[in-house]
Structures are given as C-alpha cells and as structure tokens.
C-alpha cells in the first residue's frame, strides 16, 4: 500500500484499508485493527461542533475511513440517521435532577448499539460493492448487540447474519427481540454457556477451517458486528462530541472546559469510543468505567492485573455480564506506546492462563485517564429507586450502575452519564426496584411502568407482543462452527 495510510493489527503487521478492515472485522492473527496516526489527528472543534449529527458523522468518517467517497458517506449518514431515531438529536442530552444524561437508546431497538449498527450495514454494503464475495456476519451478544445487528442487517444484499446469545442469560424482552426478528438472511441461536464462551468461540471462528472452506468454496467471508469491528466502533465516537455540543448549547459548560464521562460497560467498546474522542481532541478529563458484579475491568484499572479466572455472576444488568473485554486491547495498544509485541504477549498470556499484568509505566498512563467503580445487584436496584424518587427519572439497570459509581467518585468537573438502554427492556427488574409487584406478563409490566412513571413505551418493544417466535435452536459451544457454516450456505445461496 506504499505510503498510503492503513489500519493494522494490534498484534502485528497485517495491513489493510478501512473498507477491508470493515469487511474482515478481525485481523487474521486475532488482533484488532488500529490506525497509528489516530492520536496525531486533532479535529478542528470550532468547526466540527457547528455541524448537525449527520454532518459530524460525515466529517469524522472522512478522516478515519478515507477510502469511502463523499457520496458514499453522505448516503450512509442519511440511511443510518435520516429517520430511524425518534429524536432528531439522535443522542439527546437530558437531566436527571442536576446530572447530565446522554440517552443513547432512541434508535429502533432501544439500546445504544443502534447508533453504530444503523451505520455498519451501510458501510459494509458499500465496501462489498464490485466484489464477487458475500459476507456472513457472526456475532455474540450479551443482550443488546444481537437485536441491533439483526435489525441493521435485515435483508441486506449479499450479507447474512447469525447471532449467538447465552441461553437464560439475557432479559425476556432482549430474547424476544432476537427470536422474532424478520428477514430472509438472519438466524438466531442460543448457546449453553455465558457470553464469554460465545464471544471466544466467535473470535476463533474467523481463523477456523470452516471459515477457510467457506471462503475458498463458496466465496463467503465471515465478519463481525461486535465492536471489534472498526465499522462498529467509529460511529460511537460521534456521540461524545454530540454530548459536548449539547452542553455548550445549554450553557452548562464553557468552551474548552474539560468534562468527564461515566460509561456502564463490560466489553469496553463504548468507553473506548470515548478514549478515541479524547485522542481526536475532545476536552475529556476522565473516562469512568462502571462495572457490575463482574468487575474484571474495575479490578484491572485499579491493579494493572487482568484476571478472568473468577466466578461469573448473572446480574440484572446482563449486557455487562462479561469477563473477557475484547476492546481493552485497543486502548492498551495506544497506552503502551503502540508496541504490538507487548500486546501479543499479554493476549497470549490471557488465552493461555487467563490473566496478564501490564507494566507500571503503562498502568500509570491508563490511570491518568480512566477511573472505575462497581456495584452489585442490590445497589443497582436501590439506585434506580433513589434516582426516581428524587427527580422522577427512570433508569435501566445498566445506567443505574453508572449512576451509582459516579456518585461514589464525587468528581468536581462536569460529568456526563451515558444511558445505554431503555428501562422498558428490563421492565420487570425496574418495577421490582421501584417496589412494585410486577405482573406475570412482560407486556403488562411495560404498561405498569408506563402508568406509574408517565413515560411512553417504545413502540418497537411493545410490538413484540404480537410477533411470532421464529428461532428456537439451542446448541453447545463446540457446535458453533458447524452451525455457522450451514447457515451461511443456507441464507446466502
């Protein structure tokens, strides 16, 4: 590729263009694609923050996805954000009392994944143009990614999608959202195990014999819709700038003032997008990682030791029930001086013994940016009730984790709490937190919450009531490769 810019693996020298990186999803050595010049490219904030949301998308993408044309980017932005969100701001900033909250759940599936997964199919379809190959998206979900990806890729030309979720470890509404998904090119399957089992197996699939045969014999390439794909990650950067823009518009901050963000996260993708925003010039003081009882990230950020050898907890914030945080690898790459050998060593150690420890210099750099905390189920429930009683704002159990952690830290600078999902996706647990006896039927629970809080039920969620369940497969983790290969041939024939 000469002197042209390129993305490359965190673990080595494999290079590719943005379109190629989006189609591949993950590098062939198991690493994640990064761009070394990211922290050298400061956006002109004065100009950038004058733009509307689609304008910010196009401007940012022009810099980070340089092999897409202006026409392609404009079409992608229009298709992703033109009329798919129920608020023209896409990610509106509201207040829970005095606490600024960035609501990321106004898309078609009522979760923050929509912001990126309305865009990724647009980027991928255009990257496929003119090629004779097809793509099978394979995604593991802890609850929200699955539906957002299924919705985004529904009936996409030359693209199929298979979503795996952990049996019994997502909310009833999250499961219904997936198993009722329409589309000729989609498939959904539960696995016996937890999210980490599914995610590890999906990542291994990309380097499997089955993947090699699909490419050689059927011209079908496996790719990912998880945030390991740069096409999923980059769209999430924009809403950090949108939050700053709205704080300025509402005269809550001064121009250039540093702010912090508190992010409920398990896989580290959402907070990594905030780190990328900071590298691009957004005045961010701290990024706060809020964890539930599966507090592997909190422990790592405090000690420098990442250790997944621990009990797995099933919580009321299931989208964060994760012990292997894939996107941490990208942050570590920039923090350790872009040393691929170090990254490869740490990731090999994680795969081999389930733990690694970063050096003191890297840990100190991380601590300069990242803070963390955690809370358990009981604290999460109490926080939902406390916030509602104090100001009438209803939080889902993931946002409540962030709210609790943020209160414990008691920062002095302005801090935006990211709200990652509608409370109506977790109505039963929210009602329980509010001391209301929940009905047996999940849709009656939605009605109860709406009546109690005088908030509106998202139409897409309530519509599940009359939809037929299409998918009921449950398999062992060891059967995932064969399942994907069979579905790829079936839906992409």
C-alpha positions as CSV (number, residue, x, y, z in Angstrom):
1,X,0.0,0.0,0.0
2,X,3.1,2.2,-0.3
3,X,3.0,5.4,1.8
4,X,-0.8,5.4,2.0
5,X,-2.4,5.3,5.4
6,X,-3.6,1.9,6.6
7,X,-5.1,0.1,9.5
8,X,-3.1,-2.8,11.0
9,X,-3.5,-5.4,13.7
10,X,-2.7,-4.6,17.3
11,X,-0.7,-7.8,17.4
12,X,1.4,-7.5,14.2
13,X,1.9,-6.1,10.8
14,X,-1.2,-7.2,8.9
15,X,-2.3,-4.1,6.9
16,X,-5.5,-3.2,5.2
17,X,-7.6,-0.2,4.1
18,X,-10.7,0.9,6.1
19,X,-13.1,-0.9,3.7
20,X,-11.0,-4.1,4.0
21,X,-10.9,-3.8,7.8
22,X,-14.7,-3.4,8.0
23,X,-15.2,-6.5,5.8
24,X,-12.7,-8.6,7.8
25,X,-13.8,-7.5,11.2
26,X,-10.8,-9.0,13.0
27,X,-7.2,-9.5,11.9
28,X,-6.1,-12.9,10.8
29,X,-3.7,-13.1,13.8
30,X,-6.6,-12.5,16.2
31,X,-5.7,-8.8,16.8
32,X,-7.9,-5.8,16.3
33,X,-7.4,-3.2,13.6
34,X,-6.0,0.2,14.7
35,X,-4.6,3.3,13.0
36,X,-1.3,4.6,14.4
37,X,-1.9,8.2,13.4
38,X,-5.2,8.4,15.3
39,X,-3.7,10.4,18.2
40,X,-1.9,12.7,15.8
41,X,-5.1,13.9,14.1
42,X,-6.8,16.6,16.0
43,X,-10.2,17.7,14.8
44,X,-11.0,21.4,14.4
45,X,-13.5,21.6,17.3
46,X,-14.8,25.1,16.5
47,X,-15.9,23.9,13.0
48,X,-16.8,20.4,14.0
49,X,-19.2,21.3,16.8
50,X,-21.1,23.7,14.5
51,X,-22.4,20.6,12.5
52,X,-25.5,18.6,13.0
53,X,-25.2,14.9,13.9
54,X,-25.1,13.6,10.3
55,X,-22.6,16.3,9.5
56,X,-20.3,15.3,12.3
57,X,-20.6,11.7,11.2
58,X,-19.5,12.5,7.6
59,X,-16.7,14.8,8.7
60,X,-15.3,12.3,11.2
61,X,-15.6,9.4,8.8
62,X,-13.9,11.3,6.0
63,X,-10.8,11.4,8.2
64,X,-11.0,7.8,9.6
65,X,-12.5,5.9,6.7
66,X,-10.6,7.6,3.9
67,X,-11.3,5.2,1.1
68,X,-15.1,5.9,1.1
69,X,-16.2,8.7,-1.2
70,X,-18.1,11.8,-0.2
71,X,-21.2,10.4,-1.9
72,X,-20.9,7.1,-0.1
73,X,-20.5,8.8,3.3
74,X,-23.5,11.1,2.7
75,X,-25.7,8.2,1.6
76,X,-24.5,6.2,4.7
77,X,-25.3,9.0,7.1
78,X,-28.7,9.6,5.6
79,X,-29.7,5.9,5.6
80,X,-28.4,5.4,9.2
81,X,-29.8,8.6,10.8
82,X,-32.3,10.2,8.4
83,X,-35.5,8.8,10.0
84,X,-34.5,5.8,12.1
85,X,-34.3,7.6,15.5
86,X,-37.2,9.0,17.5
87,X,-35.3,12.2,18.4
88,X,-33.7,14.5,15.8
89,X,-30.7,14.9,18.0
90,X,-30.1,11.1,17.7
91,X,-28.5,11.0,21.2
92,X,-30.3,13.7,23.3
93,X,-28.7,15.1,26.4
94,X,-31.3,15.3,29.3
95,X,-31.0,15.9,33.0
96,X,-31.8,13.6,35.9
97,X,-32.0,16.3,38.5
98,X,-28.7,18.1,38.1
99,X,-27.0,15.0,36.5
100,X,-26.5,15.3,32.7
101,X,-27.5,12.0,31.0
102,X,-26.8,11.2,27.3
103,X,-29.6,9.0,26.2
104,X,-28.3,6.5,23.6
105,X,-31.5,4.4,23.3
106,X,-33.6,6.4,20.8
107,X,-33.0,4.0,17.9
108,X,-35.1,1.2,16.5
109,X,-34.1,-1.4,19.2
110,X,-34.0,0.9,22.2
111,X,-30.3,0.4,23.0
112,X,-27.0,2.3,22.4
113,X,-25.9,-0.3,19.9
114,X,-28.3,1.2,17.4
115,X,-26.1,4.3,16.9
116,X,-23.4,2.1,15.4
117,X,-25.5,-0.7,14.0
118,X,-27.6,1.5,11.9
119,X,-24.4,2.6,10.2
120,X,-22.3,-0.6,10.0
121,X,-24.5,-2.3,7.4
122,X,-24.3,0.8,5.2
123,X,-20.5,0.8,5.4
124,X,-20.3,-2.9,4.8
125,X,-22.6,-2.9,1.8
126,X,-20.6,-0.2,0.1
127,X,-17.3,-2.0,0.9
128,X,-18.7,-5.1,-0.8
129,X,-19.7,-3.3,-4.0
130,X,-17.9,-4.7,-7.0
131,X,-16.7,-7.8,-5.2
132,X,-17.7,-11.3,-6.1
133,X,-17.8,-12.4,-2.5
134,X,-20.6,-12.4,0.1
135,X,-20.3,-11.8,3.9
136,X,-21.7,-13.8,6.8
137,X,-21.8,-11.7,10.0
138,X,-21.2,-13.8,13.1
139,X,-21.9,-12.1,16.4
140,X,-22.1,-13.0,20.0
141,X,-24.3,-10.9,22.2
142,X,-24.8,-10.3,25.9
143,X,-28.2,-8.9,25.1
144,X,-28.3,-5.7,23.0
145,X,-25.9,-6.1,20.1
146,X,-27.9,-9.1,18.8
147,X,-31.1,-7.3,18.1
148,X,-29.5,-4.1,16.8
149,X,-27.3,-6.1,14.4
150,X,-30.2,-8.3,13.2
151,X,-32.3,-5.2,12.6
152,X,-29.5,-3.4,10.8
153,X,-28.6,-6.2,8.5
154,X,-32.1,-7.5,7.8
155,X,-32.4,-8.4,4.1
156,X,-29.1,-6.7,3.3
157,X,-27.9,-7.7,-0.2
158,X,-25.2,-10.4,-0.2
159,X,-24.9,-10.3,3.6
160,X,-26.2,-12.9,6.1
161,X,-26.1,-12.7,9.9
162,X,-26.1,-15.3,12.7
163,X,-26.4,-14.2,16.3
164,X,-25.5,-16.3,19.3
165,X,-26.7,-15.5,22.8
166,X,-26.2,-17.2,26.1
167,X,-29.3,-19.3,27.0
168,X,-31.1,-17.9,30.0
169,X,-28.7,-15.0,30.5
170,X,-30.5,-12.2,28.6
171,X,-33.7,-10.4,29.7
172,X,-37.0,-11.8,28.4
173,X,-37.5,-8.8,26.2
174,X,-34.0,-9.0,24.8
175,X,-34.6,-12.6,23.9
176,X,-37.9,-11.8,22.3
177,X,-36.4,-9.0,20.2
178,X,-34.0,-11.6,18.7
179,X,-36.1,-14.6,18.2
180,X,-38.9,-12.7,16.5
181,X,-36.6,-10.9,14.0
182,X,-37.9,-11.0,10.5
183,X,-35.7,-11.3,7.4
184,X,-34.7,-13.9,4.9
185,X,-30.9,-13.6,5.7
186,X,-31.0,-13.8,9.6
187,X,-30.6,-16.6,12.1
188,X,-30.5,-16.7,15.9
189,X,-29.3,-19.4,18.2
190,X,-28.8,-19.8,21.9
191,X,-25.7,-21.5,23.3
192,X,-25.2,-23.4,26.5
193,X,-22.8,-21.2,28.4
194,X,-22.2,-17.5,29.0
195,X,-21.3,-14.5,26.8
196,X,-17.6,-15.0,27.1
197,X,-18.0,-18.6,25.9
198,X,-19.9,-17.3,22.8
199,X,-17.5,-14.4,22.2
200,X,-14.4,-16.5,22.4
201,X,-15.8,-19.1,20.0
202,X,-16.9,-16.4,17.6
203,X,-13.4,-14.9,17.5
204,X,-11.9,-18.4,17.0
205,X,-14.4,-19.0,14.1
206,X,-12.7,-16.3,11.9
207,X,-9.5,-18.4,11.9
208,X,-11.2,-21.8,11.7
209,X,-11.1,-24.4,9.0
210,X,-14.8,-23.9,8.3
211,X,-14.1,-20.2,7.6
212,X,-11.3,-21.1,5.2
213,X,-13.5,-23.6,3.3
214,X,-16.4,-21.1,3.1
215,X,-14.1,-18.5,1.5
216,X,-12.5,-21.0,-0.9
217,X,-15.5,-23.0,-1.9
218,X,-18.5,-20.6,-1.5
219,X,-16.8,-17.1,-1.7
220,X,-18.4,-16.3,1.7
221,X,-16.3,-14.3,4.1
222,X,-17.0,-14.3,7.9
223,X,-17.1,-11.0,9.6
224,X,-18.3,-9.4,12.8
225,X,-20.8,-6.8,14.0
226,X,-19.3,-6.7,17.5
227,X,-17.3,-3.6,18.4
228,X,-14.1,-5.5,17.5
229,X,-15.1,-4.2,14.0
230,X,-13.9,-0.7,13.4
231,X,-17.1,0.0,11.5
232,X,-19.0,-0.6,14.7
233,X,-16.6,1.3,16.9
234,X,-16.0,4.5,14.9
235,X,-19.7,5.6,14.8
236,X,-19.8,5.5,18.6
237,X,-17.1,8.3,18.8
238,X,-19.6,10.8,17.4
239,X,-22.0,10.9,20.4
240,X,-19.2,12.0,22.8
241,X,-18.8,15.1,20.6
242,X,-22.6,15.5,20.5
243,X,-22.8,15.5,24.3
244,X,-20.2,18.2,24.5
245,X,-22.0,20.2,21.8
246,X,-25.3,20.0,23.7
247,X,-23.7,21.0,27.0
248,X,-22.4,24.1,25.2
249,X,-25.7,24.8,23.6
250,X,-27.5,24.6,27.0
251,X,-24.8,26.8,28.5
252,X,-23.8,24.2,31.1
253,X,-20.1,24.4,30.3
254,X,-17.7,27.0,28.8
255,X,-15.8,26.5,25.5
256,X,-12.8,24.3,26.0
257,X,-13.8,23.2,29.5
258,X,-12.8,19.6,30.4
259,X,-15.6,17.2,31.1
260,X,-15.7,13.5,32.1
261,X,-18.0,10.7,31.0
262,X,-19.2,7.7,33.1
263,X,-19.8,4.6,31.0
264,X,-21.5,1.4,32.1
265,X,-19.5,-1.2,30.1
266,X,-18.5,-4.8,30.0
267,X,-16.8,-5.3,26.7
268,X,-15.0,-1.9,26.8
269,X,-16.2,-0.8,23.3
270,X,-18.4,2.0,24.4
271,X,-15.8,3.6,26.7
272,X,-13.1,3.0,24.1
273,X,-15.0,5.2,21.7
274,X,-14.7,8.0,24.4
275,X,-11.0,7.4,24.5
276,X,-10.8,7.8,20.8
277,X,-12.8,11.1,21.1
278,X,-10.2,12.3,23.6
279,X,-7.3,11.3,21.2
280,X,-9.1,13.3,18.5
281,X,-9.2,16.5,20.6
282,X,-12.4,16.4,22.7
283,X,-11.6,18.0,26.1
284,X,-12.1,14.9,28.2
285,X,-10.6,14.8,31.7
286,X,-11.7,11.3,32.9
287,X,-13.4,8.3,31.4
288,X,-15.1,6.3,34.2
289,X,-15.7,2.6,33.7
290,X,-18.7,1.4,35.7
291,X,-18.9,-2.3,36.2
292,X,-21.4,-4.6,37.8
293,X,-20.5,-7.7,39.9
294,X,-18.5,-9.0,37.0
295,X,-15.9,-6.4,37.9
296,X,-12.9,-7.6,36.0
297,X,-12.4,-4.2,34.4
298,X,-12.6,-2.3,37.7
299,X,-10.0,-4.7,39.2
300,X,-7.7,-4.2,36.2
301,X,-7.9,-0.4,36.2
302,X,-7.1,-0.4,39.9
303,X,-4.3,-3.0,39.9
304,X,-3.0,-3.5,36.3
305,X,-3.8,-7.2,36.6
306,X,-6.4,-8.6,34.2
307,X,-7.7,-11.9,35.6
308,X,-10.7,-13.6,34.1
309,X,-10.2,-16.6,36.4
310,X,-13.1,-15.8,38.7
311,X,-16.8,-16.6,39.3
312,X,-19.2,-15.4,36.7
313,X,-22.2,-13.6,38.0
314,X,-25.6,-13.4,36.4
315,X,-26.9,-9.9,37.2
316,X,-29.9,-7.6,36.4
317,X,-27.6,-5.7,34.1
318,X,-26.9,-8.6,31.7
319,X,-25.3,-6.7,28.9
320,X,-22.3,-6.2,31.2
321,X,-22.0,-9.8,32.3
322,X,-18.7,-10.2,30.6
323,X,-15.2,-11.4,31.9
324,X,-13.2,-11.0,28.6
325,X,-13.3,-7.4,27.5
326,X,-12.2,-7.5,23.8
327,X,-11.8,-3.8,23.2
328,X,-9.4,-3.3,26.1
329,X,-6.7,-4.5,23.6
330,X,-7.0,-1.4,21.5
331,X,-6.7,1.0,24.5
332,X,-3.6,-0.9,25.7
333,X,-2.0,-0.6,22.3
334,X,-2.1,3.2,22.4
335,X,-1.2,3.3,26.1
336,X,1.9,1.0,25.8
337,X,3.5,3.1,23.0
338,X,2.0,1.1,20.1
339,X,4.1,-1.9,20.9
340,X,2.5,-4.9,19.1
341,X,4.9,-7.3,20.7
342,X,3.7,-6.3,24.2
343,X,0.1,-6.7,23.1
344,X,0.7,-10.1,21.6
345,X,2.4,-11.2,24.8
346,X,-0.4,-10.1,27.0
347,X,-3.1,-11.6,24.8
348,X,-1.2,-14.9,24.5
349,X,-1.0,-15.0,28.3
350,X,-4.7,-14.2,28.7
351,X,-5.5,-17.1,26.3
352,X,-3.1,-19.5,28.0
353,X,-3.6,-18.8,31.7
354,X,-6.5,-16.4,31.8
355,X,-4.6,-13.4,33.2
356,X,-1.9,-10.9,32.5
357,X,-0.3,-7.9,34.2
358,X,0.7,-4.7,32.4
359,X,3.9,-2.8,33.3
360,X,3.9,0.1,35.7
361,X,4.5,2.8,33.1
362,X,1.5,1.6,31.0
363,X,-0.7,1.4,34.1
364,X,0.2,5.0,35.2
365,X,-0.8,6.3,31.7
366,X,-4.1,4.4,32.0
367,X,-4.8,5.8,35.4
368,X,-4.3,9.3,34.2
369,X,-7.4,8.9,32.0
370,X,-9.5,6.1,33.4
371,X,-11.3,5.8,36.7
372,X,-13.6,3.0,37.7
373,X,-16.0,1.5,40.2
374,X,-18.6,-1.2,40.5
375,X,-21.8,-2.1,42.3
376,X,-23.9,-5.2,43.0
377,X,-27.5,-6.1,42.2
378,X,-28.8,-4.7,45.4
379,X,-27.0,-1.4,44.9
380,X,-28.2,-1.2,41.3
381,X,-31.8,-1.6,42.4
382,X,-31.5,0.9,45.2
383,X,-30.0,3.4,42.7
384,X,-32.9,3.0,40.3
385,X,-35.4,3.7,43.1
386,X,-33.3,6.6,44.7
387,X,-33.0,8.5,41.4
388,X,-36.6,8.0,40.5
389,X,-37.8,9.2,43.9
390,X,-35.5,12.2,43.9
391,X,-36.2,13.5,40.4
392,X,-38.6,11.3,38.5
393,X,-36.1,9.9,36.1
394,X,-36.3,6.2,35.2
395,X,-33.0,4.4,34.6
396,X,-32.5,0.9,33.3
397,X,-30.2,-1.4,35.4
398,X,-27.1,-0.6,33.3
399,X,-27.5,3.1,33.5
400,X,-28.1,2.8,37.3
401,X,-24.7,1.0,37.6
402,X,-23.1,4.1,36.1
403,X,-25.1,6.4,38.2
404,X,-24.1,4.6,41.4
405,X,-20.4,4.6,40.5
406,X,-20.5,8.2,39.5
407,X,-22.0,9.2,42.9
408,X,-19.3,7.3,44.8
409,X,-16.5,9.1,42.9
410,X,-17.9,12.6,43.6
411,X,-15.9,14.3,40.9
412,X,-15.6,18.1,40.8
413,X,-15.7,18.5,37.0
414,X,-18.9,18.2,34.9
415,X,-19.6,14.5,34.1
416,X,-22.0,13.1,31.6
417,X,-23.6,9.7,32.4
418,X,-24.2,7.5,29.4
419,X,-27.6,5.8,29.4
420,X,-27.3,2.7,27.3
421,X,-30.8,1.2,27.2
422,X,-34.4,2.0,27.7
423,X,-35.8,0.9,31.0
424,X,-38.6,-0.9,29.1
425,X,-36.1,-3.5,28.0
426,X,-35.7,-4.5,31.7
427,X,-39.2,-3.6,33.0
428,X,-39.5,-6.4,35.5
429,X,-36.3,-5.5,37.3
430,X,-37.1,-1.8,37.2
431,X,-40.6,-2.3,38.7
432,X,-39.1,-4.5,41.4
433,X,-36.6,-1.8,42.2
434,X,-39.5,0.7,42.4
435,X,-41.2,-1.6,45.0
436,X,-44.0,-2.5,42.5
437,X,-45.2,-6.1,42.2
438,X,-44.6,-7.0,38.6
439,X,-47.2,-8.8,36.6
440,X,-46.5,-12.2,35.1
441,X,-46.7,-10.9,31.6
442,X,-43.8,-8.8,30.3
443,X,-46.1,-6.6,28.3
444,X,-48.4,-5.9,31.2
445,X,-45.2,-5.0,33.1
446,X,-44.5,-2.4,30.4
447,X,-48.0,-1.0,30.9
448,X,-47.4,-0.9,34.7
449,X,-44.2,1.1,34.3
450,X,-45.7,3.5,31.8
451,X,-48.7,4.2,34.1
452,X,-46.5,4.6,37.1
453,X,-43.9,6.9,35.6
454,X,-45.9,8.6,32.9
455,X,-43.4,7.7,30.3
456,X,-44.1,6.2,26.9
457,X,-43.4,2.6,25.9
458,X,-41.1,2.3,22.9
459,X,-43.3,1.1,20.0
460,X,-40.8,-1.4,18.8
461,X,-40.7,-3.1,22.1
462,X,-44.5,-3.3,22.7
463,X,-44.9,-4.6,19.1
464,X,-43.1,-7.8,20.1
465,X,-46.3,-8.8,21.9
466,X,-47.9,-9.9,18.6
467,X,-44.9,-11.2,16.8
468,X,-44.2,-14.9,16.2
469,X,-41.1,-16.5,17.5
470,X,-39.0,-17.8,14.6
471,X,-35.9,-19.2,16.2
472,X,-35.6,-21.8,18.9
473,X,-32.2,-23.5,18.3
474,X,-30.0,-24.2,21.4
475,X,-26.6,-25.7,20.8
476,X,-23.3,-26.5,22.6
477,X,-20.4,-24.0,22.1
478,X,-18.5,-26.8,20.3
479,X,-21.2,-26.9,17.6
480,X,-21.0,-23.2,16.6
481,X,-18.6,-23.6,13.7
482,X,-20.7,-26.2,12.0
483,X,-23.9,-24.2,12.7
484,X,-22.4,-21.0,11.1
485,X,-21.1,-22.8,8.0
486,X,-24.5,-24.5,7.5
487,X,-26.4,-21.2,7.9
488,X,-24.0,-19.3,5.6
489,X,-24.7,-21.7,2.8
490,X,-28.5,-21.6,3.5
491,X,-29.1,-17.9,3.7
492,X,-26.5,-16.8,1.1
493,X,-27.2,-19.4,-1.6
